[in-house]
Amino acid sequence: MPDHLPRPLTIRDLAAAKQERRRLSMVTAYDWTSGRLVDAAGVDCVLVGDSVAMVVAGRPTTVSATLDQMVYHGEIVARAVERAVVIVDLPFPLQHLGVRTAIEAAARLLKETGCQVIKLEGTAGQREVIAGLVAAGIPVMGHVGLRPQAVHQLGGYRVQRDRDQLLADALAAAEAGACGVVLECIPAAIAAEITATVPIPTIGIGAGPDCDGQVLVLHDLVGLTLDKVPCFVRPYADLKGTLGEAVAAWRRDVETRQFPSAAETPA
C-alpha cells in the first residue's frame, strides 16, 4: 500500500481500542458522499444501518428494509470508505430464519458490498446464529437493548431496563464470537456494567458515557433530522437550516434573474 494512503482498520483494532481504553467513534451513513466525508473525518467505523428505510425512504420503522437495499447502500458506502471499518445491518427477519439462511444473506452482504462486519439485532436466542456466522468467517457485531426491528413487540421506541436480560444478551453475543455489541436506549448504569463485563467493545446510542464507543446517525449529528430529535442526540451543526436558506436564496436569484450571471454562463 502506498505510504500516503491510511492503513484500513480491522476488527483487531476495535478489540485493541477496548484494551487501551480508547473510545471508538461510529457514524451511520447511507451514500458515497457521506461515507467519504465521515471517513475523512477520522471515525473508526461507518455503519450502513437498516435505518436507511426511515432516514432515506421515509418509512415509519426499519422493518421494511430489504436485503437488496442493504446491498445497494452498503456497496456505495464501502466503496467510498478507505480507512474505517464498514459495518452493514442484516435486515429483518433474516437472522430468525435459521443459521443457513443467515449465513447466505450475510455472505451476500460481505461479497457484494465489500464491508468487513455484519450487524444483527438479537437476544441470547441468537447465540447459535452468531456462532454460525463467525464459524463461516463472517465477523459479527451484536445489537441489544432497544431493537428497532422488534419495535412492535417492544411496544414502541422505549428505554429497555431489564438488567438481567440485557446482560445475558450481551454476554451471549460475546461468547458466540461477536467482535462488538451495540447498546441502544438502556440506562447508563446497566450499560456501564455490561461494558465492564463483556470482553468485546460496546458501542452506545442512548446508553450513557461509559460505553467503549458511541454511534450516531449522520443526519442527526449534523442537524438534518426532519422529525423529533431523540434526547440522546447532540447536533453539531444546523445543516437543515443552512440547506433551506441556501435553496431559498438560489430560488430568489433565479426569480430575479440574478442567477446565472455572465461568468456562470458558457460563451
N, C-alpha and C positions, 0 to 999 in steps of 0.2 A: 504494500500500500504506500503511495507517495507520502512524504513527510508532512505535506501541507493539509492532508485530509485527517479529520479526527478519527480516533480508534472507535469503532462501534462498540457500544456497551452490550453486555450479555447478562444472563440471569446470575452468573457468578459475581458480577459487580453489584447486583442488588443484594445478594447474600452478604457480600463483604461490607456493604454500607451499614447493614444492621449490626454487624460485629464491631464496626468502627464508630457506631452511634452517629453516623452521618445521615441527616434527614433526606429522604427521597422526594422528588417532585414529579408529578404525573399530570398531564393535561389531556383532556378528551377533545379530539379534533376529528373532522369528517371529510376534509378535502385537501388538495395538493398545496394550496397557498397556506392554509392554516398549519398543515403538517410541517412545511418548510420553515415557517416563522417560529413556531414553538420549539422546533429542534434547534434552530439557530440561537434561540434564547437560552439554551443550555439545559433544558429539562432532562430528567433521567428516563422518563417513559412517556410515550404517546399512546393513549388508549383510543381505539375506534369502537365506541360503545354502541350497543343496540338502542341507546337513547337517540340515535340518528332518526328513529321513527318519530320521535317527538320534536326534536330541535330542527331537523331539516324538513321532515314530511308533515309536521303539524298534527300528528296523531295524539290521542289523549294518554296513551301508555306506550311502553316499549314492546308490548306483546305482539304487535303486528309486524315487527322487524323480521325479515326473511333471511335465509342463508345467502341468497343471491345478492341482497342488499349489502350484507356484511362483506361478501367477497368484493363487490364493486367499490365500496368506500374504503375497505381495508387495503386493496391494491393501490389505490390512488395515494393514500397516506403513506404507506410503506415505501412507495417509490420516491416520495418527497423527503423522507427522513434519512439522514446519513449517520447519525450518532446514537440517538435514543433507542431504547428497547420499544418495539412496536407490539402492542397487545390488541387482540381483536376479540370481541364478545362472541360466544356461541349463542345464537338466538333460541328463544323458546320454540318448541319444547324438546329440543334435540337431546339434551343431557338426560331426559327422562325416558327415552325410548330404548334403553339398553346400551351396553358398552360398545357393541359392534357399530351401532348407528352413530353413537357419539364419536367414535374413532374415525369413521368415514367422513363425517361432517367436519371435524376438527382438522383432519388431514387435508381436506379440500381447502380449508381456510389457510393452512400453512403453505400449501403448494401454490395456490393461485394468488395469494396476496403478498407473500414474502415476509410476513410477520414472524416474530420469534416466540410469542406466547399466546395461548388461548385462555380467555377468562370465562368462567362459568359460575352461575349462581347456584347455591345449593346448601343443604343442611348436611348433617352427619350421614344421611341416607345416600349421599352422592360419593361416599368414600370409594366404592368399587369402580365407579365411572372415572374418578380422578386417577386412581391407581392404574386402571386400564390404559388411559391416555398416556400417562407417564411411562408405562412399560412399553408403549408403542413409540416412544421417543418424542412425545409431544409435550413441551413444557406447559404447565397449567397454573393459572392464578385463580384462587377461590374468591368467593364473594358471599359474606354472611351479614346478618343484621336485616335491615330493610332490603328486601329483594324485589326490585321493580317488576320482574316477570311474574311474581306471585302477589302483586298488589291487590288483586280482588280477594284472594284468600286471606291476606293480612288485614283486610278491611280499610285499605287506603294507605297513603304515604304517612306512616306513623312511626314514632320512635319505638325501637324494639328494646325491651327491658328484661327479658328472661335471661338472667346471667348464666344459669347452668346450661341452657340450650345454646346460647351464643358461644360460650367457652367450648362446649362439646363440638359444635360445628367447626370452629376454627382449628381445634386440635385434630379433628378428623381430616381436614384438608391438609394440614401439615404432615400427619402420619401417612397419608396416602401419597405424598411426594410433591405436593404443590410447592411452587417456588415463591409464593406470596399469597396474601389474602387481603381483599378489600373489606373494610369495616364501615358499614353505612348506617347512619342515623341510630347510634346507640349511645348510652350515657358515657361520659368521659371516663368515669371511674372503671367501668367494665372494659372499655377499650384499652385503658392503661393496664389492667390485669391481663387481658388477652395478649397484649404486646409483650409483657414481661414473661409470659408463659410459653408462647409458641416460639420455635427456633427460626421461623421464617419472617420476612418483613411484613408488617401490617401497613396498609395504605388507608388512611381515614378520609371520610367525607361525612361531615356532621358527626364526628366521633371524638372531638376534643383534640388537644395539642400533643398528647403523649404517644400517638402512633408513630411508626417508623417513617412515615411519609404522608403526604396529602395529595388529593386529586380534586380538580375542579374542571367542569366543562368550560372550554374556551369562551363560549358565548356569555356565560355567567361571569367569568373572570374579567372580561373587558367591557361589561355593561351593555351587551346586546340582547339581554333577556327581555322577551316581549310580555311574558306573564309575570306573576308574582315572584319576586326574588326570594329563594329559600333563606332561612335565617343563618345558615352556615356559610353563605356566600359573601365574600368581600370583593365588590367590583373595584378593579384597579384602574379603570378608565370609564368614560361615558361615550362609547362608540355609537350607541343608539342615537344620542343627541347629536354627535358630530356628523354622523351619516345623514340624518334627517336635515340638518342645517345645510350641509353641502349640496344635497339634491335640490332643496328648495332654492338655494342661491343660483344654482345652474338653471333651474326652471325659469327663474325670473330673468336671467340673462338671455335665455332663448326667447322669451316673450317680448323683451325689449330690444331684440336684435343685437345684443352685445356679445353674443356667442354664436358662431365663431368669429374671431377677429380676422383681420387680413393676414396676420402672422400665423394663424392657425388654419389657413386655407391654402391648399396647394395652388401654385401658379398655373 
